[in-house]
Amino acid sequence: QVQLAESGGGLVPPGGSLRLSCKASGTIFSLHTGGWYRQAPGKARKLVAAITSDETPNYEESVKGRFTISRDTAKNTVSLQMNNLKPEDTAVYYCNLRVRSLVGASIYWGQGTQVTVSS
């Protein structure tokens, strides 16, 4: 059984920073791709940042230059460093990891963490 635990959300003023982490636990053989999605009230969930198994990052246009995604395969963790946050970044953030475990390669979702950018 693989579970994801997210941490790092909270309330920050515009221009502030937060670091989100998503740690996979269970019998994990390898961590492959990872991604962070966000969902604002009344809107669809959308991809914000992703990282491939060869460490290539991709970002949604509005966060380029402000967000950085990283992967630590030794700790089975994918993180999202968010700088210069704006009110429009307010949303619930979900991580999505593809891991290889006892049941094979599968995609798992975190429970979501609230990020609120407000003065």
N, C-alpha and C positions, 0 to 999 in steps of 0.2 A: 504494500500500500504506500503510495507516494502522496505526500501532502506538501502544500506550499504555504509558507508563512510570510506575510508582508509586514513591513514596519517602516516608520519614518514619516508618515503623513502628519498634517497639523495645520495650524493657522499661522500665516506669515504676512507681513505687509508687502505692498508692491516693491519690487526690487530685492526682495529677500531670497533666501536659498533654502532648499530642502534636499535631503538625500533619501530616496526610497530604496529599500532592499527587499529582495524576494529570495527566500532560502527554501530549497527543496530538502525534505527529510524522508527517510525510509531506506529501503535497500536499493540504492542507486548505483548503477555501473558507470554511467557517463551523462554529462550535461551537454546537450546539443545547442539548439537555437533558443533565443530568449527574446521576449518583447514586452513592452509596456503599452497598455491601452488606457484610454480615459473615456469617461461618460459623464457629461454634464446633464443637469436636469432637463428632461424633455428632448434630449438629443440621443442619437445613436452612438454606440461605443465605436471608437475609432483608434487606429494604431498611431502611437506617438513616436515610438522608437523601437528598433529591433537590432539584434546582433546575430550574425551567423556563426557557424561552428569554426570558421577561420577568422573570427574576430572582426569581420566587416560590419560597421554600423550603418544604419539607415535611419533618417529622421523625417518626420512630417515637417513640411515647409515652415510652419509658424514657430517651431522650437529650435530650428537650426541655429547653431552658435550660442544657444543658451542651455540646452540639455546635453548630457553625455551619458551614454549607456555603456556599461562594462560587465564583464563576466569573470567570475572566479571559479574555475572548474574544481579546484581543490576543496572549496567550501560549498560547492553546488549552489552558488548564489549569483543572481543577476541584479545589478544596481542601476539606479537612474539618478544622476546628479542634476539638480534643477537650479539654475542660477537666473538672476534677473527676472524673477517671477512676475507675472502680470495677472490682473483680475480675471482675464479670460482663460487662464490656466486652471481656474477653479473647477474641480471635478472629482469623481471617484476614480482612482487609478488602480488598474488591475494588471498583474503580471501574468505572463503566459510562457511556460517553459516546455520544451520538448526534451524529455529525458529517457534514457534506457534503463529499465529496471527488470525485476523478475518476470514481469508480464510483457516485456518487449519495449519498443519505442512508442511512447504515447505523449500526448499533449495534456498539460494540466494548467488549471487556472487558480490564481490566488483569490482570497476572499474580498479583496478591495480595500483601499485605504483612502480616506478623505483628505484632499488637499484644498485648502481655502486660502485665497489670496485677497486680503482686504485690509484697509486701513481702519 
